[in-house]
Amino acid sequence: MPEQHPEATFALRPEVYDQLVNWPRRLEREGPFFRQIFEQHAAGRVLDLACGTGHHARLFASWGLTVCGVDGSAAMIAHCRRVHGESAALQWVAARMEALPAFDARFDAIVCLGNSLAMLPNEETVAAVLRAAAARLDAGGVIVLHVLNVGHLPDGPIVWQKARQVTAGGVTRFIVKGVHRAGPRAFVDVAEVPSDAVDDFTHCRSTPVLGVTAEMLRSAFAAAGLQNVTFYGDHARTAFDAAESPNLIAVAAA
Ligand SMILES: C[S@@+](CC[C@H](N)C(=O)[O-])C[C@H]1O[C@@H](n2cnc3c(N)ncnc32)[C@H](O)[C@@H]1O
């Protein structure tokens, strides 16, 4: 499969991304986890880094929190404004996470979810973003990261995760999405089949993403002065197992 830049997979097609995720089910599964963490840390102001189509941000705002959703894709942010609206309690900003040092707002909680951190080019950039995030947190604040645990993938074959029929821009396609690992490198694989050309498998691409590990995050948190680091394997707070857990969820306090 041809490789492409990580952001290109999602940047231009928020409607497609939205239809690939079962949002009611995902938010029902993940919501209680975030609610408990925000309550524990008395969080009132939340930053959602790489907010994508904005559903977490809107959920957090519905709990009475003041939320800022930031995404590097102008198309994603335009979609967020159109679908969720904008108010003093729910704001949208088109900016890359690497631009965080230039932000002057402060937060009680910063989240970066749905493997977005893995779209950064390397470990040094992850560490720099986490350092900048820690600097925007007030004392007692919390950071929550959610990435794919590439360690649980077999080396080689694609693990297909979902297949959906998606209609966007007047075109209906079947989209099949998976992930695979080649040594330490991880890839998101997307095969698109136009519904009027089901034999056409030419629209396949494989996008490299960073294999973010617990060790990588632990050292980045330490360098950023964050503490009380906990790793979970899912949103039910199952302890993280590097070989078995599909997810790596990290929580650290300022
Ligand atoms: C897989 S989506 C996840 C979106 C959302 N957080 C979720 O959990 O569904 C990844 C998002 O990261 C954004 N992104 C990728 N690299 C970024 C960067 N360097 N800065 C800000 N956003 C970025 C993309 O535009 C995309 O919206």
The ligand as a Gaussian input file, in Angstrom:
#p B3LYP/6-31G(d) Opt

LIG

0 1
 C       -7.596000      10.036000      14.769000
 S       -8.144000      11.681000      14.893000
 C       -8.623000      11.705000      16.610000
 C       -9.587000      12.787000      16.908000
 C      -10.226000      12.780000      18.293000
 N       -9.305000      13.233000      19.322000
 C      -10.812000      11.434000      18.656000
 O      -10.441000      10.865000      19.681000
 O      -11.671000      10.956000      17.921000
 C       -6.632000      12.563000      14.895000
 C       -6.764000      14.065000      14.859000
 O       -5.494000      14.634000      15.138000
 C       -5.347000      15.805000      14.345000
 N       -3.903000      16.092000      14.306000
 C       -2.930000      15.323000      13.757000
 N       -1.730000      15.887000      13.970000
 C       -1.965000      17.032000      14.669000
 C       -1.107000      18.061000      15.203000
 N        0.216000      18.002000      15.048000
 N       -1.677000      19.068000      15.900000
 C       -3.021000      19.138000      16.060000
 N       -3.873000      18.207000      15.554000
 C       -3.347000      17.169000      14.884000
 C       -5.986000      15.431000      13.024000
 O       -6.348000      16.583000      12.278000
 C       -7.199000      14.632000      13.509000
 O       -8.308000      15.452000      13.707000

